[in-house]
Amino acid sequence: MQVSVRDNNVEQALRALKKKLQREGVFREMKLKQHFEKPSVKRAREQAEAIRRARKLARKKAQREGGL
């Protein structure tokens, strides 16, 4: 991952880096790795996330088709 610093504006480059890391899910993964998670809990969490993503996708699709 690479962020360029323009006009010695380090603050802006840091913001861009943080945004990229957030989009990649690095912060979330670090938080999850802080403590051990039982395999059953991990499986349940991942299934719940998949359901949430599917519902969000269906909701966006319905909104797009309804808006046409």
Distance bins in CASP14 RR format, pairs under 12 A and 6 or more apart:
PFRMAT RR
TARGET T0000
AUTHOR 0000-0000-0000
RMODE 2
METHOD distances of the structure
MODEL  1
1 16 0 0 0 0 0 1 0 0 0 0 0
1 17 1 0 0 1 0 0 0 0 0 0 0
1 18 0 0 0 0 0 1 0 0 0 0 0
1 19 0 0 0 0 0 1 0 0 0 0 0
1 20 1 0 1 0 0 0 0 0 0 0 0
1 21 1 0 0 1 0 0 0 0 0 0 0
1 22 0 0 0 0 0 1 0 0 0 0 0
1 23 0 0 0 0 0 1 0 0 0 0 0
1 24 1 0 0 1 0 0 0 0 0 0 0
1 25 0 0 0 0 0 1 0 0 0 0 0
1 26 0 0 0 0 1 0 0 0 0 0 0
2 13 0 0 0 0 0 1 0 0 0 0 0
2 16 0 0 0 0 0 1 0 0 0 0 0
2 17 0 0 0 0 1 0 0 0 0 0 0
2 20 0 0 0 0 1 0 0 0 0 0 0
3 9 0 0 0 0 0 1 0 0 0 0 0
3 10 0 0 0 0 0 1 0 0 0 0 0
3 11 0 0 0 0 0 1 0 0 0 0 0
3 12 0 0 0 0 1 0 0 0 0 0 0
3 13 1 0 1 0 0 0 0 0 0 0 0
3 14 0 0 0 0 1 0 0 0 0 0 0
3 15 0 0 0 0 1 0 0 0 0 0 0
3 16 1 0 1 0 0 0 0 0 0 0 0
3 17 1 0 1 0 0 0 0 0 0 0 0
3 18 0 0 0 0 1 0 0 0 0 0 0
3 19 0 0 0 0 1 0 0 0 0 0 0
3 20 1 0 0 1 0 0 0 0 0 0 0
3 21 0 0 0 0 1 0 0 0 0 0 0
4 10 0 0 0 0 0 1 0 0 0 0 0
4 12 0 0 0 0 0 1 0 0 0 0 0
4 13 1 0 0 1 0 0 0 0 0 0 0
4 16 0 0 0 0 1 0 0 0 0 0 0
4 17 0 0 0 0 0 1 0 0 0 0 0
4 20 0 0 0 0 0 1 0 0 0 0 0
5 11 0 0 0 0 1 0 0 0 0 0 0
5 12 1 0 0 1 0 0 0 0 0 0 0
5 13 1 0 1 0 0 0 0 0 0 0 0
5 14 0 0 0 0 1 0 0 0 0 0 0
5 15 0 0 0 0 0 1 0 0 0 0 0
5 16 0 0 0 0 1 0 0 0 0 0 0
5 17 0 0 0 0 0 1 0 0 0 0 0
6 12 1 0 0 1 0 0 0 0 0 0 0
6 13 1 0 0 1 0 0 0 0 0 0 0
6 16 0 0 0 0 1 0 0 0 0 0 0
7 13 0 0 0 0 0 1 0 0 0 0 0
9 15 0 0 0 0 1 0 0 0 0 0 0
9 16 0 0 0 0 1 0 0 0 0 0 0
10 16 0 0 0 0 0 1 0 0 0 0 0
10 17 0 0 0 0 0 1 0 0 0 0 0
11 17 0 0 0 0 0 1 0 0 0 0 0
11 18 0 0 0 0 0 1 0 0 0 0 0
12 18 0 0 0 0 0 1 0 0 0 0 0
12 19 0 0 0 0 0 1 0 0 0 0 0
13 19 0 0 0 0 0 1 0 0 0 0 0
13 20 0 0 0 0 0 1 0 0 0 0 0
14 20 0 0 0 0 0 1 0 0 0 0 0
14 21 0 0 0 0 0 1 0 0 0 0 0
15 21 0 0 0 0 0 1 0 0 0 0 0
15 22 0 0 0 0 0 1 0 0 0 0 0
16 22 0 0 0 0 0 1 0 0 0 0 0
16 23 0 0 0 0 0 1 0 0 0 0 0
17 23 0 0 0 0 0 1 0 0 0 0 0
17 24 0 0 0 0 0 1 0 0 0 0 0
17 26 0 0 0 0 0 1 0 0 0 0 0
17 27 0 0 0 0 0 1 0 0 0 0 0
18 24 0 0 0 0 0 1 0 0 0 0 0
18 25 0 0 0 0 0 1 0 0 0 0 0
18 26 0 0 0 0 1 0 0 0 0 0 0
18 27 0 0 0 0 1 0 0 0 0 0 0
19 25 0 0 0 0 0 1 0 0 0 0 0
19 26 0 0 0 0 0 1 0 0 0 0 0
19 27 0 0 0 0 0 1 0 0 0 0 0
20 26 0 0 0 0 1 0 0 0 0 0 0
20 27 0 0 0 0 0 1 0 0 0 0 0
21 27 1 0 0 1 0 0 0 0 0 0 0
21 28 0 0 0 0 1 0 0 0 0 0 0
21 29 0 0 0 0 1 0 0 0 0 0 0
21 30 0 0 0 0 1 0 0 0 0 0 0
22 28 0 0 0 0 1 0 0 0 0 0 0
22 29 0 0 0 0 0 1 0 0 0 0 0
22 30 0 0 0 0 0 1 0 0 0 0 0
22 31 0 0 0 0 0 1 0 0 0 0 0
24 30 0 0 0 0 0 1 0 0 0 0 0
25 31 0 0 0 0 1 0 0 0 0 0 0
25 32 0 0 0 0 1 0 0 0 0 0 0
25 33 0 0 0 0 0 1 0 0 0 0 0
26 32 0 0 0 0 0 1 0 0 0 0 0
26 33 0 0 0 0 0 1 0 0 0 0 0
27 33 0 0 0 0 0 1 0 0 0 0 0
27 34 0 0 0 0 0 1 0 0 0 0 0
28 34 0 0 0 0 0 1 0 0 0 0 0
28 45 0 0 0 0 0 1 0 0 0 0 0
28 49 0 0 0 0 0 1 0 0 0 0 0
29 37 0 0 0 0 0 1 0 0 0 0 0
31 37 0 0 0 0 0 1 0 0 0 0 0
32 41 0 0 0 0 0 1 0 0 0 0 0
32 42 0 0 0 0 1 0 0 0 0 0 0
32 45 0 0 0 0 1 0 0 0 0 0 0
32 46 0 0 0 0 0 1 0 0 0 0 0
32 49 0 0 0 0 0 1 0 0 0 0 0
33 42 0 0 0 0 0 1 0 0 0 0 0
35 41 0 0 0 0 0 1 0 0 0 0 0
35 42 0 0 0 0 0 1 0 0 0 0 0
36 42 0 0 0 0 1 0 0 0 0 0 0
37 43 0 0 0 0 1 0 0 0 0 0 0
37 44 0 0 0 0 0 1 0 0 0 0 0
37 45 1 0 0 1 0 0 0 0 0 0 0
37 46 0 0 0 0 0 1 0 0 0 0 0
38 44 0 0 0 0 1 0 0 0 0 0 0
38 45 0 0 0 0 0 1 0 0 0 0 0
39 45 0 0 0 0 0 1 0 0 0 0 0
39 46 0 0 0 0 0 1 0 0 0 0 0
40 46 0 0 0 0 0 1 0 0 0 0 0
40 47 0 0 0 0 0 1 0 0 0 0 0
41 47 0 0 0 0 0 1 0 0 0 0 0
41 48 0 0 0 0 0 1 0 0 0 0 0
42 48 0 0 0 0 0 1 0 0 0 0 0
42 49 0 0 0 0 0 1 0 0 0 0 0
43 49 0 0 0 0 0 1 0 0 0 0 0
43 50 0 0 0 0 0 1 0 0 0 0 0
44 50 0 0 0 0 0 1 0 0 0 0 0
44 51 0 0 0 0 0 1 0 0 0 0 0
45 51 0 0 0 0 0 1 0 0 0 0 0
45 52 0 0 0 0 0 1 0 0 0 0 0
46 52 0 0 0 0 0 1 0 0 0 0 0
46 53 0 0 0 0 0 1 0 0 0 0 0
47 53 0 0 0 0 0 1 0 0 0 0 0
47 54 0 0 0 0 0 1 0 0 0 0 0
48 54 0 0 0 0 0 1 0 0 0 0 0
48 55 0 0 0 0 0 1 0 0 0 0 0
49 55 0 0 0 0 0 1 0 0 0 0 0
49 56 0 0 0 0 0 1 0 0 0 0 0
50 56 0 0 0 0 0 1 0 0 0 0 0
50 57 0 0 0 0 0 1 0 0 0 0 0
51 57 0 0 0 0 0 1 0 0 0 0 0
51 58 0 0 0 0 0 1 0 0 0 0 0
52 58 0 0 0 0 0 1 0 0 0 0 0
52 59 0 0 0 0 0 1 0 0 0 0 0
53 59 0 0 0 0 0 1 0 0 0 0 0
53 60 0 0 0 0 0 1 0 0 0 0 0
54 60 0 0 0 0 0 1 0 0 0 0 0
54 61 0 0 0 0 0 1 0 0 0 0 0
55 61 0 0 0 0 0 1 0 0 0 0 0
55 62 0 0 0 0 0 1 0 0 0 0 0
56 62 0 0 0 0 0 1 0 0 0 0 0
56 63 0 0 0 0 0 1 0 0 0 0 0
57 63 0 0 0 0 0 1 0 0 0 0 0
57 64 0 0 0 0 0 1 0 0 0 0 0
58 64 0 0 0 0 0 1 0 0 0 0 0
58 65 0 0 0 0 0 1 0 0 0 0 0
59 65 0 0 0 0 0 1 0 0 0 0 0
59 66 0 0 0 0 0 1 0 0 0 0 0
60 66 0 0 0 0 0 1 0 0 0 0 0
60 67 0 0 0 0 0 1 0 0 0 0 0
61 67 0 0 0 0 0 1 0 0 0 0 0
61 68 0 0 0 0 0 1 0 0 0 0 0
62 68 0 0 0 0 0 1 0 0 0 0 0
END
